[in-house]
């Protein structure tokens, strides 16, 4: 399904940005996943002499194979779950509105949107060593709508995006003022 | 003494595989239905499915020489009687 169909884009509306968290913020999950993959290998190498008799046993050998297989499949499944949750957290900016899609867990998702003309204040924040090095941070939006505060988290180049949002909001205010 | 054939463990494993398959499908459909099936997410999906297929391939390759009719002892009264036997202290 395309973004246009998902958001039911109006005929005068155009998607300007699809924002996701900076890829570097997913890096810790990759490191943990790789460590989890190597744990059984390390355990096997460390205790190979103890495993020798177990591997010969016609009962424990298949059980060990099944446990190892289930372990690796679980690791893959959890990594994929974290990736999907990471990737489905997104913010879509059109020339008319901002849509905040948050995937909280596998079966929990919230979608909120604000019209750009309702945005009152936009600020960007870059805190910390890695955000400064890789140029990512948060954008905070104060709105006059039913949801008073929007936070776009860990996006790349927050300063430039703040300027774009301010510009789009100002154009949308002009459009709504002229209606 | 309580024993079960070893293939019961295999059935439990196959049931677990079905659960993993369902969850992988749910994740993939989330990506598809939210318009998030891009090059990046597609590549990660391919890698995950390839690794899962490799894991299954090696698992079933190791399974080929196993006699699944072997009895697996879950409980044996001798474990207790031997433990409580004074000669074992």
Contacts between the chains, C-beta under 8 A, distances in Angstrom:
chain1	res1	chain2	res2	distance
A	1	B	32	6.5
A	1	B	33	5.4
A	1	B	34	7.4
A	1	B	35	5.3
A	2	B	35	5.4
A	3	B	35	4.2
A	5	B	35	7.4
A	6	B	33	7.9
A	6	B	34	6.5
A	6	B	35	4.7
A	58	B	66	7.5
A	58	B	67	6.4
A	58	B	70	5.6
A	59	B	6	6.8
A	59	B	70	6.1
A	59	B	72	5.9
A	61	B	66	7.3
A	62	B	6	6.3
A	62	B	9	7.1
A	62	B	10	7.8
A	62	B	62	8.0
A	62	B	63	7.1
A	62	B	66	4.7
A	62	B	68	7.7
A	63	B	9	6.3
A	65	B	59	6.3
A	65	B	62	4.7
A	65	B	63	6.9
A	66	B	9	6.1
A	66	B	10	7.4
A	66	B	13	4.8
A	66	B	59	7.6
A	68	B	59	8.0
A	69	B	13	7.3
A	69	B	55	5.9
A	69	B	56	7.4
A	69	B	58	7.9
A	69	B	59	4.0
A	70	B	13	6.7
A	70	B	16	5.8
A	72	B	51	7.9
A	72	B	55	4.7
A	73	B	16	7.8
A	73	B	17	7.4
A	73	B	20	5.1
A	73	B	52	6.2
A	73	B	55	5.9
A	73	B	56	7.9
A	74	B	20	7.6
A	76	B	48	5.6
A	76	B	51	5.6
A	76	B	52	5.4
A	76	B	55	7.3
A	77	B	20	5.5
A	77	B	23	5.7
A	77	B	24	6.6
A	79	B	48	7.1
A	80	B	24	6.7
A	80	B	27	5.4
A	80	B	44	7.5
A	80	B	45	7.7
A	80	B	48	4.8
A	81	B	23	7.4
A	81	B	27	6.3
A	83	B	41	7.7
A	83	B	44	5.5
A	83	B	48	7.9
A	84	B	27	4.6
A	84	B	30	5.6
A	84	B	31	6.2
A	84	B	41	8.0
A	87	B	31	7.0
A	87	B	36	5.6
A	87	B	40	7.5
A	87	B	41	5.4
A	87	B	44	8.0
A	88	B	30	6.3
A	88	B	31	7.3
A	88	B	34	5.5
A	88	B	36	5.7
A	90	B	36	7.1
A	101	B	34	7.1
A	103	B	30	7.4
A	103	B	34	7.9
A	106	B	23	7.7
A	106	B	26	6.5
A	106	B	27	7.3
A	106	B	30	7.5
